[in-house]
Amino acid sequence: MRKKRTVWTRGWTLALLVVLGAPAAAQTSVELSGPAVAVASPRAGEVLGGVIQIEAAASAAAAVQFEVDGAPISAPLTAAPYMTSWDTSRTADGGHVLTAVAIDRAGARAVSPLVRVTVLNHGAKERGRP
């Protein structure tokens, strides 16, 4: 009995083909996929102040929720475009991490790559900002 396993990935899709010496008609192929998400705006390294828009791009998602430093700042959004407002004046000045979390209909979750930004509201006038 010949045993062969092949596993390959492409993007967010995982395909698995297992052959256990069975004839071609009896071979099984299973494809598993889940949601994918990325924060589109703002970009990493930006200095932010006031109320800003956060936007994400997602695929295979039933909902997307935005987080700052791991805490939700929006209710789950169930339709594209995935955008929300963030009032940075309610957040301490300094470095923060933005993420978007995508959830598919089966409950699978994907978290976007981290987007590190700097909030600068308090003391902005002293630093030459309006």
C-alpha positions as CSV (number, residue, x, y, z in Angstrom):
1,M,0.0,0.0,0.0
2,R,1.5,3.3,-1.1
3,K,1.1,6.3,1.2
4,K,1.4,9.8,-0.2
5,R,0.5,13.1,1.3
6,T,0.8,16.5,-0.4
7,V,0.1,19.8,1.3
8,W,0.4,23.1,-0.3
9,T,-0.8,26.7,0.4
10,R,-1.6,29.6,-1.8
11,G,-2.6,32.8,-0.2
12,W,-5.3,32.1,2.4
13,T,-6.3,28.7,0.9
14,L,-5.1,25.4,2.2
15,A,-5.5,22.4,-0.1
16,L,-4.9,18.9,1.1
17,L,-4.8,15.8,-1.1
18,V,-4.3,12.4,0.6
19,V,-3.7,9.3,-1.5
20,L,-3.7,6.0,0.3
21,G,-3.1,3.7,-2.6
22,A,-6.7,3.9,-3.7
23,P,-7.7,4.1,-7.4
24,A,-7.9,7.6,-8.8
25,A,-11.7,7.6,-8.6
26,A,-11.5,7.0,-4.8
27,Q,-9.0,9.7,-4.0
28,T,-10.2,12.5,-1.7
29,S,-9.5,16.2,-2.1
30,V,-10.5,18.7,0.6
31,E,-10.1,22.4,0.2
32,L,-10.3,24.6,3.3
33,S,-10.4,28.4,3.0
34,G,-11.1,31.2,5.4
35,P,-11.4,35.0,5.4
36,A,-8.6,37.3,4.6
37,V,-8.3,41.0,5.7
38,A,-5.9,43.9,5.6
39,V,-6.1,47.5,6.9
40,A,-6.1,49.7,3.8
41,S,-6.1,53.1,5.6
42,P,-4.4,54.6,7.5
43,R,-0.9,53.3,6.6
44,A,1.8,52.2,9.0
45,G,3.8,55.1,10.4
46,E,1.2,57.8,10.0
47,V,0.7,60.5,12.6
48,L,-3.0,60.8,13.3
49,G,-5.2,63.3,15.1
50,G,-8.9,64.1,15.4
51,V,-11.5,61.9,13.8
52,I,-10.1,59.7,11.1
53,Q,-11.5,57.0,8.8
54,I,-10.2,53.4,9.0
55,E,-10.8,51.2,6.0
56,A,-10.1,47.5,5.4
57,A,-10.2,45.2,2.4
58,A,-11.5,41.7,3.1
59,S,-12.4,38.5,1.2
60,A,-14.6,35.6,2.2
61,A,-15.8,37.7,5.2
62,A,-19.3,37.8,6.6
63,A,-18.2,40.6,9.0
64,V,-15.2,42.9,9.8
65,Q,-14.4,44.5,13.1
66,F,-11.7,47.1,13.8
67,E,-9.5,47.1,16.9
68,V,-7.1,49.6,18.4
69,D,-4.5,48.0,20.7
70,G,-6.6,44.8,20.7
71,A,-9.9,46.5,21.9
72,P,-12.8,46.8,19.5
73,I,-13.6,50.3,18.3
74,S,-16.6,49.4,16.1
75,A,-19.4,46.9,15.9
76,P,-18.9,44.2,13.3
77,L,-19.6,45.6,9.8
78,T,-21.4,43.1,7.6
79,A,-21.1,44.7,4.2
80,A,-18.3,46.3,2.2
81,P,-17.0,48.9,2.1
82,Y,-15.6,48.1,5.6
83,M,-15.0,51.6,7.1
84,T,-15.4,53.2,10.4
85,S,-14.5,56.4,12.2
86,W,-12.0,56.6,15.0
87,D,-12.0,59.6,17.3
88,T,-8.3,59.6,18.2
89,S,-8.9,62.4,20.8
90,R,-10.3,59.6,23.1
91,T,-7.0,57.8,22.9
92,A,-3.7,58.7,24.6
93,D,-1.0,60.3,22.5
94,G,1.7,57.9,21.4
95,G,2.0,54.7,19.5
96,H,-0.9,52.4,18.8
97,V,-1.7,49.3,16.8
98,L,-4.6,49.0,14.4
99,T,-6.0,45.7,13.2
100,A,-9.1,44.5,11.4
101,V,-10.6,41.1,12.3
102,A,-12.6,39.2,9.6
103,I,-15.0,36.5,10.4
104,D,-16.6,34.2,7.9
105,R,-20.0,32.5,8.1
106,A,-18.5,29.4,9.6
107,G,-16.9,31.4,12.4
108,A,-13.3,31.3,11.1
109,R,-11.4,34.4,12.0
110,A,-8.5,36.2,10.4
111,V,-6.6,39.1,11.8
112,S,-4.9,41.7,9.6
113,P,-1.2,42.5,9.7
114,L,-0.5,45.1,12.4
115,V,-0.6,48.7,11.4
116,R,1.5,50.8,13.8
117,V,0.4,54.5,14.0
118,T,1.1,57.5,16.3
119,V,-1.7,59.5,17.8
120,L,-0.9,63.2,18.4
121,N,-3.8,65.3,19.7
122,H,-2.7,66.9,23.0
123,G,0.1,69.4,22.6
124,A,-0.3,69.4,18.8
125,K,-0.5,73.2,18.7
126,E,2.8,73.5,20.7
127,R,4.4,71.2,18.0
128,G,3.3,73.5,15.2
129,R,0.2,71.6,14.1
130,P,-3.2,73.4,13.8
